[in-house]
Amino acid sequence: MNKFTKRWTLILLSVIMTLTFNSFISYAHEDYYQKGIEYYNSGEYTEALSSFNKSIEEGTIRADAYLYKGWSLLMLDNYSAEALDCFDKLISIGVNKEAVYEGKGTILLRNNKYEEAIIYFDKIIALNPQYIFSYKNKSEALYYLGKYDEAIEVCDIGLSLDAADILLSYYKGASLLELGKYDEALKYYDKLNQLYPSDIDLLEGRGRALNALSRYEEAVYNFDDLIKIDPNNPNAYLGKGIAFVELGKNEGAVLLFDKVSQLNPENRLGFYAKGLALENLGNYIDAIKEFNKAIAIDEKYYDAIYEKAFAYDCLGEDKIALLFYDKAMALKIEGSIKYNKANCLNDLGRYEESLQLIDEYLKSASNDTDALVLKANCLMNLRRYEDSVAASDEAIKLNPRDKYAYMNKSLALECLGKFNEALAMTDLAISIDLEYVYAYKQKGILLTRQKNYMEAVKAYQEVLRINPNDEAIKNVLKDLLDFILKFN
């Protein structure tokens, strides 16, 4: 954030000028020194640097020549060892002043040596707790260290000195965003955005907050503004693409993620996000290709490996899916991965393993009706029909409109010979979804077993209404009608 991160340009020159040193001045070199001061005060830092170098080369013993040289280098965005050496020289001779620590801390900060930088910002705070620039610098260092709670604490101290400070407001908002406190973060971004509507970092952060708050339409407008300002910003297309996915605009999202990869081929998230959009479109083969590209960039990319497993699962490639679920779980176990792996095991006929895993998952997700439905299915496959009914009842209690729970319960009740109760479950499933073809099939089977052939015919006709190309049901219906004609 250019206008924010160059905070040293905001340091009052009067603070630096308050440094006075008791030393003998070699008047033969005074002209270079005084000229350097004039250049520095007028913002001509290249000329100032040249003058201070000449003063030092000619043997000046003015300590503040090194101070001004160091700050001239900083003003020129030079954070090299040469600049650091100026401040180290001052510290070595016992010049323990705010501007010296500020200079060294700034160089360390710009070289990503955040822990070391904080040491010097703390030294300034110890000398002068009212020196607001130290809180700005320290909050930035803490933010980049991922110490967001501490960064917020430092921002709050600084904001108590100046509630309108832009940089402190920015890093507090950014830290809140990383902590998942999106509503609070957005308040800061909105406030700053009114002051700086064209700032790239503010628009990026604001868009992320809007996406996290499910305010996708607003996020799209926000990222469009960012694209107008910075058309080559991959994060703008990525944020807009994520919003498109959530809005169901997956085709458009794919194009946006292609733009991300074009602008930054090393951005694994661009490929991963495109894979998700393709999954949503049912294009699992191409989705796997995108996940592979993301994994090529980072072979331990958990999310991409997990989604690759899920894509194979959706393709019915259960053995391959299981392989990648295991690879993902070797990295970490979180979310619904246990559930998905259990589902895969169930499809492979490994019911005991599936049941064990789903029970583990339910310990931390007891209200997951999908998991309870899967458990009921596993139990039924293990011929534990009473237990299967109980698991279905748990799912129905949590979600009375879960058609799959009623269907599982119907199947288990059928196996227990309770045809009337089973039939009632199929009717409940159909009442939830009038196009639920499997419920009509189950209803036809149950009615046939009860020798209610005419009603069974009606159930199978509903199956063909929904799926006219179901050859198996056509044959069942033909045989049933032949049977009715023969014996009635």
VEXRODREN-591106 format. One record per residue (C-alpha): x, y negated, z. Coordinates in steps of 0.05 Angstrom, whole numbers, padded with zeros to 5 digits, always signed. Layout:
BEGIN
XYZ/...
//
This chain:
BEGIN
+00000+00000+00000/+00044-00056-00026/+00013-00115+00009/+00011-00077+00075/+00075-00037+00077/+00122-00095+00066/+00107-00120+00135/+00177-00146+00146/+00160-00203+00099/+00110-00225+00151/+00162-00229+00207/+00167-00300+00230/+00234-00329+00210/+00233-00366+00275/+00240-00299+00312/+00303-00284+00274/+00328-00355+00281/+00322-00351+00356/+00383-00305+00357/+00441-00347+00379/+00510-00322+00391/+00567-00352+00430/+00624-00346+00382/+00678-00388+00351/+00658-00409+00281/+00710-00410+00226/+00690-00473+00191/+00727-00451+00127/+00671-00400+00117/+00614-00442+00143/+00593-00466+00074/+00578-00396+00051/+00540-00381+00114/+00499-00446+00112/+00484-00437+00038/+00460-00366+00053/+00412-00394+00105/+00384-00443+00055/+00374-00388+00003/+00343-00341+00054/+00294-00393+00079/+00273-00409+00007/+00261-00335-00009/+00321-00329-00056/+00347-00265-00025/+00395-00243-00080/+00431-00310-00075/+00428-00307+00001/+00459-00237+00001/+00515-00261-00043/+00530-00319+00003/+00530-00277+00066/+00575-00226+00033/+00625-00281+00016/+00621-00308+00087/+00636-00238+00115/+00691-00225+00063/+00725-00290+00083/+00728-00266+00155/+00670-00300+00190/+00659-00280+00261/+00586-00302+00261/+00546-00242+00283/+00483-00269+00252/+00516-00266+00183/+00507-00191+00188/+00436-00201+00213/+00417-00244+00154/+00454-00198+00105/+00414-00139+00132/+00348-00175+00126/+00366-00201+00056/+00376-00129+00035/+00309-00109+00065/+00273-00166+00030/+00302-00137-00035/+00274-00068-00017/+00344-00042-00004/+00342+00007+00053/+00410+00036+00040/+00468+00054+00086/+00496-00016+00071/+00435-00048+00103/+00435+00000+00161/+00509-00014+00173/+00493-00088+00185/+00446-00073+00243/+00490-00017+00270/+00548-00067+00274/+00505-00115+00315/+00481-00060+00362/+00553-00036+00371/+00574-00105+00397/+00515-00108+00444/+00467-00151+00405/+00402-00122+00430/+00350-00167+00400/+00282-00155+00369/+00303-00172+00297/+00361-00124+00301/+00318-00066+00325/+00264-00085+00275/+00314-00083+00218/+00342-00015+00237/+00274+00014+00252/+00247-00010+00185/+00305+00023+00147/+00293+00088+00184/+00218+00083+00170/+00229+00071+00095/+00276+00132+00093/+00222+00175+00126/+00261+00183+00190/+00199+00170+00231/+00220+00198+00299/+00284+00157+00299/+00247+00095+00275/+00198+00100+00334/+00257+00097+00382/+00274+00027+00358/+00203+00002+00355/+00195+00024+00427/+00258-00015+00445/+00225-00077+00416/+00161-00064+00455/+00203-00057+00519/+00235-00125+00505/+00171-00160+00483/+00104-00124+00491/+00070-00181+00454/+00110-00170+00390/+00054-00144+00345/+00099-00122+00287/+00127-00066+00329/+00057-00036+00337/+00046-00041+00262/+00110-00004+00247/+00101+00047+00301/+00030+00063+00281/+00054+00076+00209/+00109+00123+00233/+00061+00161+00277/+00011+00167+00220/+00062+00198+00174/+00084+00245+00229/+00012+00269+00232/+00004+00244+00304/-00062+00211+00290/-00088+00205+00361/-00024+00170+00382/-00027+00125+00321/-00097+00104+00340/-00074+00088+00411/-00018+00044+00384/-00065+00010+00335/-00113-00005+00392/-00057-00039+00432/-00038-00080+00371/-00110-00098+00355/-00119-00123+00427/-00066-00175+00409/-00097-00191+00341/-00165-00159+00327/-00162-00182+00254/-00095-00151+00237/-00100-00118+00169/-00045-00066+00175/-00067-00041+00243/-00138-00036+00219/-00115+00004+00158/-00075+00055+00198/-00130+00063+00249/-00179+00077+00193/-00131+00125+00159/-00118+00162+00224/-00192+00168+00239/-00201+00196+00169/-00149+00250+00180/-00182+00268+00247/-00248+00279+00212/-00281+00219+00244/-00309+00196+00177/-00362+00148+00200/-00313+00109+00243/-00260+00110+00188/-00309+00084+00137/-00325+00023+00180/-00252+00003+00177/-00247+00017+00102/-00310-00023+00087/-00284-00082+00128/-00217-00081+00093/-00247-00068+00025/-00286-00134+00030/-00219-00170+00039/-00180-00130-00011/-00229-00099-00062/-00173-00081-00110/-00127-00046-00062/-00111+00024-00086/-00099+00058-00019/-00162+00028+00011/-00204+00053-00047/-00173+00123-00042/-00186+00127+00033/-00256+00099+00027/-00274+00149-00028/-00248+00207+00013/-00291+00184+00072/-00353+00178+00028/-00343+00248+00000/-00334+00276+00070/-00399+00243+00091/-00435+00274+00030/-00447+00204+00001/-00426+00229-00067/-00460+00178-00111/-00426+00122-00073/-00361+00159-00077/-00367+00163-00153/-00376+00087-00158/-00317+00077-00110/-00271+00121-00152/-00295+00089-00216/-00272+00022-00187/-00205+00054-00171/-00198+00082-00242/-00211+00012-00271/-00155-00016-00228/-00107+00043-00236/-00127+00087-00295/-00067+00133-00284/-00083+00149-00212/-00093+00225-00206/-00125+00218-00138/-00180+00176-00168/-00200+00230-00217/-00193+00284-00164/-00239+00247-00116/-00290+00234-00170/-00286+00306-00192/-00299+00331-00122/-00361+00286-00118/-00384+00313-00186/-00379+00385-00161/-00422+00369-00100/-00472+00334-00146/-00476+00397-00189/-00441+00363-00248/-00390+00418-00256/-00378+00409-00331/-00359+00336-00319/-00317+00356-00259/-00276+00404-00302/-00257+00347-00349/-00237+00303-00290/-00194+00358-00260/-00160+00367-00327/-00142+00293-00324/-00112+00304-00254/-00068+00360-00281/-00049+00319-00342/-00026+00261-00297/+00007+00305-00245/+00022+00376-00268/+00051+00392-00200/-00013+00376-00163/-00038+00445-00141/-00105+00415-00118/-00123+00395-00189/-00119+00467-00213/-00153+00494-00150/-00211+00445-00156/-00221+00461-00229/-00224+00535-00209/-00280+00519-00160/-00319+00482-00213/-00311+00540-00261/-00334+00588-00207/-00397+00546-00198/-00409+00553-00273/-00403+00628-00268/-00338+00628-00309/-00298+00671-00262/-00245+00693-00312/-00224+00622-00327/-00230+00604-00254/-00179+00658-00237/-00131+00628-00289/-00136+00561-00253/-00125+00592-00185/-00063+00627-00214/-00035+00560-00236/-00045+00532-00166/-00012+00594-00136/+00047+00586-00184/+00060+00518-00153/+00051+00545-00082/+00053+00620-00074/+00025+00613-00003/-00034+00570-00023/-00087+00603+00021/-00148+00570-00009/-00129+00589-00080/-00114+00661-00061/-00180+00666-00023/-00220+00638-00081/-00184+00683-00130/-00207+00742-00087/-00278+00715-00087/-00277+00707-00163/-00256+00780-00172/-00310+00799-00122/-00362+00763-00165/-00337+00800-00226/-00349+00866-00190/-00274+00880-00187/-00278+00901-00115/-00210+00936-00109/-00173+00876-00138/-00215+00829-00096/-00197+00868-00033/-00123+00862-00050/-00126+00786-00052/-00171+00781+00009/-00115+00819+00046/-00062+00771+00018/-00102+00711+00041/-00113+00742+00110/-00039+00754+00117/-00030+00679+00114/-00087+00661+00161/-00157+00682+00181/-00210+00629+00182/-00280+00613+00158/-00319+00668+00125/-00262+00709+00097/-00278+00767+00144/-00349+00766+00119/-00329+00766+00046/-00279+00822+00057/-00331+00862+00095/-00379+00853+00037/-00326+00878-00011/-00313+00939+00033/-00387+00954+00035/-00390+00952-00041/-00332+01002-00043/-00370+01049+00003/-00322+01038+00061/-00380+01026+00109/-00345+01038+00176/-00290+00989+00159/-00341+00939+00134/-00382+00945+00198/-00321+00936+00242/-00300+00874+00206/-00369+00843+00204/-00376+00855+00279/-00310+00818+00290/-00336+00761+00247/-00402+00757+00284/-00366+00746+00350/-00350+00675+00327/-00409+00667+00279/-00468+00699+00315/-00519+00655+00279/-00496+00674+00208/-00557+00707+00179/-00519+00730+00117/-00471+00768+00162/-00529+00800+00200/-00561+00821+00134/-00495+00852+00112/-00490+00888+00179/-00561+00916+00170/-00540+00940+00101/-00478+00974+00128/-00517+01008+00183/-00568+01033+00133/-00513+01061+00089/-00487+01097+00151/-00558+01124+00162/-00564+01087+00228/-00634+01064+00209/-00659+01041+00277/-00596+00998+00286/-00606+00971+00216/-00677+00950+00232/-00651+00915+00295/-00598+00877+00256/-00651+00855+00205/-00696+00832+00262/-00639+00788+00288/-00630+00757+00220/-00705+00745+00213/-00708+00713+00281/-00654+00664+00260/-00684+00652+00191/-00756+00675+00181/-00750+00659+00107/-00691+00704+00091/-00719+00750+00037/-00658+00795+00040/-00669+00810+00114/-00741+00832+00099/-00716+00875+00041/-00663+00909+00084/-00714+00922+00138/-00762+00952+00087/-00708+01000+00062/-00690+01022+00133/-00763+01031+00152/-00774+01073+00089/-00718+01119+00111/-00752+01125+00178/-00816+01145+00142/-00853+01083+00165/-00882+01066+00096/-00937+01018+00118/-00888+00976+00158/-00838+00979+00101/-00891+00956+00052/-00909+00898+00097/-00836+00876+00094/-00835+00877+00018/-00898+00834+00017/-00864+00784+00063/-00803+00781+00018/-00848+00769-00043/-00885+00714-00006/-00818+00678+00002/-00797+00688-00070/-00851+00707-00121/-00796+00724-00172/-00757+00771-00125/-00753+00830-00173/-00722+00879-00123/-00780+00870-00075/-00829+00890-00130/-00786+00951-00146/-00786+00971-00073/-00860+00959-00068/-00871+01005-00128/-00830+01060-00096/-00867+01055-00030/-00936+01054-00062/-00917+01115-00104/-00895+01151-00041/-00963+01134-00010/-00996+01161-00074/-01026+01093-00087/-01009+01099-00161/-01051+01043-00190/-01021+00992-00142/-00953+01019-00157/-00965+01007-00231/-00982+00934-00216/-00916+00927-00177/-00875+00955-00234/-00912+00911-00284/-00889+00851-00242/-00818+00876-00248/-00825+00876-00324/-00857+00808-00323/-00795+00781-00290/-00746+00825-00328/-00777+00851-00393/-00713+00887-00412/-00708+00933-00352/-00707+00999-00389/-00704+01041-00325/-00769+01010-00299/-00801+01019-00368/-00787+01093-00363/-00812+01097-00291/-00876+01061-00310/-00887+01106-00371/-00878+01169-00329/-00925+01141-00276/-00979+01124-00326/-00972+01193-00358/-00980+01224-00289/-01043+01184-00275/-01074+01203-00342/-01057+01276-00332/-01083+01285-00262/-01139+01233-00260/
//
